[in-house]
Amino acid sequence: MARLELQGICKGFDYPILDRLDLTVEDGEFFCILGPSGISKTTLLRIIAGLESPDAGRVILDGEDITEVPPYHRPVALTFESYALYPHRSVFDNIASPLRAQRLPRAEIEARIVEAARLLRIEELLPRRPNEASGGQMQRISLARTLVKRPGIFLLDEPISHLDARIRYELRQQFHRLQALRDVATIYVTHDYTEALSLGDRVGIMGRAGLVQTGLPRDIFERPNSLFVAQHVGQPPINLVDGVLRRVDGALRMESEETDFSFPVSAGHVATLEARNEPALVAGIRPQHLQALDDEADVGGRHVVEGRAELYEALGSMGVLVADIGGAKLTVITAPDAHIEPGRPVRIALRTERIHYFEPGSGTSLLDG
């Protein structure tokens, strides 16, 4: 077991891609890094593994500076986004390759491989070649090759991103069950927010040149510190409305300047928003915090707006409605059997206490994090 510390990590090519990045991952912690493609998530893992050198900063593992230690001497196991399997070798030999490089006894190599294969349900594949396996099986083989090393830290680079939805779901469940991944520090890189929120003890959102927010999965979702974070966590994406704050009949309201959409500011947000000198802001409304009402629905004190349905998608476990509310387009999650016809009048209830507010230019959250 080992504690990983990254101190002031910098890396650049024509421009900085990592700029004074600091991160600590504790023993036994499963830390997920979430971010869009091309944001240097893989580069960060390669620096930890020793496959790339930082321009500045230090990599500390269990109190030891390993920044200059070559990769083959680091107690680190990396699963690549691509399977990186040897096509001419059997599955058994592919999994055995890092153990043979460590010159472990044959009996121990076989015992570790059998154990990993049993955990990942690939025992029958051991004598075969990788090209005889499916994509999901090859990903399990690649993961088994990582697990058998028993390192101080696991680095998993989008290990299931290329697989179909059912196999991703199955492997995500296995990640929860695999004790090897919970006994040491693990960094799991993904661009899928459901993987990050499901698996991570903590989540870090990677933005330009580093981590822009870290925290518990629920905190990341419910209290994003910026518009960037809010847009990258949640599906369907958060609704964004540009507007200004105005006092109307003594009440503070958020009013869109380009449409007729408006709503009252929740009492819990009034003091924070009124303390600003600038009335312009961006409101972020998650589809989960909107509800399409039928004629008999109890409003329950929520603010209700009216408009027309533009698009409805039935997605099995839920419906997704796009509604025109005074010219503003709002996406709403509905019951799976709602079946709202385009053009039909709709009433939408807003949970105003769950609305996020951001600075128009910087995207910084205006609410306490």
FENMO-V913002 format. One record per backbone hydrogen bond with DSSP energy under -0.5 kcal/mol. NH is the residue of the N-H (numbers start at 1). CO is the residue of the C=O. Records with the same first field share a line. If there is no record, write none. Layout:
# FENMO-V913002
NH = CO ; CO
This chain:
# FENMO-V913002
2 = 152
4 = 25
5 = 60
6 = 23
7 = 5 ; 58
8 = 6
9 = 21
10 = 56
11 = 18
13 = 15
17 = 11
18 = 11
19 = 209
20 = 18
21 = 9
23 = 6
25 = 4
29 = 26
31 = 29 ; 186
32 = 30 ; 202
33 = 188
34 = 32 ; 204
35 = 190
39 = 36
44 = 40
45 = 41
46 = 42
47 = 43
48 = 44
49 = 45
50 = 46
51 = 46
52 = 46
55 = 10
56 = 10
58 = 7
60 = 5 ; 58
61 = 59 ; 64
62 = 3 ; 60
64 = 61
66 = 59 ; 64
67 = 59
69 = 66
73 = 70
74 = 71
76 = 74
77 = 153
79 = 155
80 = 78
87 = 85
89 = 86
91 = 125 ; 128
92 = 126
94 = 90
95 = 91
96 = 92
97 = 93 ; 94
99 = 96
100 = 96
101 = 97
102 = 98
103 = 100
104 = 99
109 = 105
110 = 106
111 = 107
112 = 108
113 = 109
114 = 110
115 = 111
116 = 112
117 = 113
118 = 114
119 = 115
120 = 116
121 = 117 ; 118
122 = 117
123 = 117
125 = 122
126 = 122 ; 123
128 = 125
130 = 89
132 = 129
133 = 130
138 = 134
139 = 135
140 = 136
141 = 137
142 = 138
143 = 139
144 = 140
145 = 141
146 = 142
147 = 143
148 = 144
149 = 146
150 = 147
152 = 75
153 = 75
154 = 185
155 = 77
156 = 187
157 = 79 ; 155
158 = 156 ; 189
161 = 158
163 = 160
168 = 164
169 = 165
170 = 166
171 = 167
172 = 168
173 = 169
174 = 170
175 = 171
176 = 172
177 = 173
178 = 174
179 = 177
181 = 178
182 = 178 ; 179
183 = 179
184 = 180
185 = 152
186 = 29
187 = 154
188 = 31 ; 186
189 = 156 ; 187
190 = 33
193 = 191
196 = 192
197 = 193
198 = 194
199 = 195
200 = 196
201 = 30
202 = 30
203 = 215
204 = 32
205 = 213
206 = 34 ; 204
207 = 205 ; 210
209 = 17
210 = 207
212 = 205
213 = 205
215 = 203
220 = 216
221 = 217
222 = 218
223 = 219
227 = 363
230 = 226
231 = 227
232 = 228 ; 229
233 = 229 ; 230
239 = 285
241 = 283
243 = 281
244 = 255
245 = 279
246 = 253
248 = 246 ; 251
251 = 248
253 = 246
254 = 263
255 = 244 ; 253
256 = 261
257 = 242
260 = 326
263 = 254
265 = 252
269 = 266
270 = 266 ; 267
271 = 267
273 = 269
274 = 270
275 = 271
276 = 273
279 = 277
281 = 243
282 = 358
283 = 241
284 = 356
285 = 239 ; 283
286 = 284
289 = 286
290 = 287
291 = 349
293 = 291 ; 347
297 = 294
299 = 297
302 = 299
303 = 350
305 = 348
307 = 346
308 = 324
309 = 344
310 = 322
311 = 322
313 = 320
315 = 313 ; 318
317 = 315
319 = 334
320 = 313
321 = 332
322 = 311
323 = 321 ; 330
324 = 308
325 = 323 ; 328
326 = 324
328 = 325
330 = 323 ; 328
332 = 321
333 = 287
334 = 319
338 = 335
341 = 339
343 = 309
344 = 341
346 = 307
347 = 293
348 = 305
349 = 291
350 = 303
351 = 289
352 = 350
354 = 351
355 = 352
356 = 284
358 = 282
359 = 364
363 = 359
365 = 225
366 = 357
367 = 357
